[in-house]
């Protein structure tokens, strides 16, 4: 076995929750007078997937003060977590069978740049807790994704791992953590350098992991 553990990004890798996140964010920002006529588009949201949450609000709402951005972000995260806990997102085809088989031979982890509670909403909505050994949201520990990957590996005494993600930021994070990167080409990003590339989540089962 090449790796003890397989670590995953969430958006664009395990699920696509874009539509439901848009619904949640539109509801949240409508509560703010200066944003009541604002709509978050799919293109806007997907362009910032994978970035830390405070960076996302700076990009989407540059006209707001830092303090107001924090207020908007807090409310968006609250509404989003509640909505996704109930409604979930769209799981990529073959995800469940892939996780079932992988967890028989590897420890599985999720490390995301989402807010506190974001990964939990994914696991709750789709009843997937049993497949994963540990998770880490940026909102629980606001450092770089690469640093969080390293911390999760240290906490769980993992010596060899690969990170599966769909953006250059994911690839850079894996490189920072000193582990291999598996590019989920079906996601939202474009990556040129990787250890492996997969066109569907099920192709993980075809790689010698």
N, C-alpha and C positions, 0 to 999 in steps of 0.2 A: 504494500500500500504506500503510495507516494506521499499522501497528506493524512495527518491525523484529523484535520478539521476542514470543513468548507464554510466560508463566511460569506454572507450575502448582503448586498444593498437591498433596498425594498422597492422604491418606485422605479418602474421600467425594468425590473429584474424579477420580482416575485408577483407583482400585481400592477395594474393600471387603475388608479383611483381618481384619475383626473376629473371626470364628470362630477363625482360626488364631492370632491374637494372644492370645485368651482361653486357648486350649490351652497356649500357650507360657508365659503368665504364671501360670496355675494350676500348671504343672509347677515353675516357678521358685520361687514363694512357698511351695510345699509343703516346700521344703528348710529353711524357717525355722520353728522350733518354735512361735513365737507366731502364725504364720499358716497352720499346716498344715491347719486346717479351714476356711480362708477360700476363697471362690470369687468370682472377678470376673465379674459379670453383663454381658450385652450392653449393657443400659441404662447401667450404670456406666461402661463403657469408652467408649461412644459420647458420653457427656456430657462427657468430657474430651479428645476428639479435637481436635487443633489447638492444645492448650496446650503450653507447654514441659514437658519431661519431669520436671524437679524440682517443678513445680507439680502435675503429675499425681499423683506419689507423696504429696505433702502432702494432697491431696484424698482419695485412696483409702486412705491409711494414716495418718490423723491421730494415732492412738494411739501411733505409734512415734516415737522420738527422731529428731532430724535425722540423726544419725550412722547409725542403723539404717535410716532411709529411704534413705540413700545406698547402703548395702549391698544392700538389696532392689532398688533401682533398677538398680544395676550388674548384678546377676544376672538380673533380668528382661530387660534389654536384650541380654545375652549369649545367653540362651536364645531370645529372640524373633528376633534376627538369624539365628541358626543355623536355626531352624525355618522362617522365611520364605524364606531362601535356597533351601531344599529344596522347600518346599511352595507358596510364593507366596500369592496371595490371589485374589479374584474380580475380574477386569478388567471394567470397565463395557462394555456392549455397544457395538460399533463403535469401540472405542478404537484398535485397531491400524490400521485403515484411515484413521482420522482423523489419527493421528500421521504416517502415511506421506505423506498429502497436505499436511499443515501444514508438515512439515520441508522440503518442496520450495520453499517461499516464505518461511519464517520460521525464525529460530533458536529452539529450544525449550529451556526450563530447568525445573528443579524446585527449589523452595525449601520446606523442610518444618521443622516444629518437632520432628521426631523425633530419636532418638539417633544418634550416629555409626554409620554402616553401614546405617541404615534404608532410605534411598533405594536404596543399592546392592543390598539384598536384593530390592527390587522389580525393579530392572533385571536382576539376575542370574537370578532365578527365571523371568522372562518374556522374557529375551533382548531387551531394549529399549535397550541402550546406544547403538546407532547413531543413534537419533532425537534425542538430547539433546546440546546443546553443553556444558552445565555443570550442576552440582547443588550444593546446599548444605543440609546438615543443621544443626539447632540444636546438636547434640552436637559438631560440628566447630568451631562458632563461637557460643558461647552468649550471643547478643544477641537482641533482638527480631526477629521475622520481617520486619518492615518494614525494619529496618536491614540484615538479610541480603539482602533484595531489592535494596536500594540498592548494597550491596557487590558483588553479582553483576553488576549492570548496569555498575558502574564498571570492574570487572575485565575485562568483555567488550566494553567501549566501546559499550554499548547506550544509545541516546538516546530511543527510544520503545518502550513495551511495555504489555501488559495482563497482569493477574494473574487466573488462573482459580482460584476456590476456593469453599468451601461454607459458611463460617461468618462471623459478624460480625467475628471476629478477623482473618480473611483480608481482608475489606473494609477494615478499619481499617489493616491492614498496607500494602495497596495505596495507600490515601490518604496514609499516612506517606511512602511512597516516591515519591509524586507521579505515580502511573500509574493508568490505568483499571482498573476491577474488573469481571470477568465472573462472575456468580453461578451456580454449579452447583446448581440447585434440587433435583436428584435426590440430593444428598448428605445430610449429617447436621444441617445448621444451618438457620437462618432469617434472611434478610438483607432489609432494607427498601430500602437505597440501593445502587444499582449502575449501571454503564454499560449492560450487557446482562445478560439472564437466559437461561439455557439449561435445557431439560428433559432433555437427553441430551448426552453428549459430542459426538455427531455434529453437533449444531446449530452447533458452532463453524464448520463449513464453510459455513453459511448466512449468517454475519455477514461484513460487509466489514471484514476484519482487515488 
